Amino acid sequence: MVEAPKRLSHTTVKRRQRFHPKRDVRPAVLAKANRLVIWVAAFIGLSFLAIVILQAVLG
C-alpha cells in the first residue's frame, strides 16, 4: 500500500522571514545599499540625458 504524501499547510509553505542578526544583513545596511543603487541609477540616467542634449545642441 502506498502512503499518500502529507500536505503542508499554507503557513508552513510560506512562512514570514524574520531578521536573524547572525545570518542576515542588517536592515540599515540594506537601506544604505538601496539608496546607493538609486543614486547611481539616477546619475547614469542624468549623464545619458546630458550627452543626448549636448549632441543635439552641437550636432
BELSUL-V84211 format. One record per backbone hydrogen bond with DSSP energy under -1.0 kcal/mol. CO is the residue of the C=O (numbers start at 1). NH is the residue of the N-H. E is the energy in kcal/mol with one decimal. If there is no record, write none. Layout:
BEGIN
co: <CO/CO>
nh: <NH/NH>
e: <E/E>
END
This chain:
BEGIN
co: <9/10/20/26/27/28/29/30/31/32/33/34/35/36/37/38/39/40/41/42/43/44/45/46/47/48/49/50/51/52/53/54/55>
nh: <13/14/24/30/31/32/33/34/35/36/37/38/39/40/41/42/43/44/45/46/47/48/49/50/51/52/53/54/55/56/57/58/59>
e: <-1.9/-2.4/-3.0/-2.0/-2.4/-2.1/-2.4/-2.5/-2.2/-2.1/-2.5/-2.3/-2.4/-2.6/-2.4/-2.3/-2.4/-2.5/-2.4/-2.7/-2.3/-2.3/-2.3/-2.5/-2.3/-2.4/-2.7/-2.5/-2.5/-2.1/-2.3/-2.6/-2.6>
END
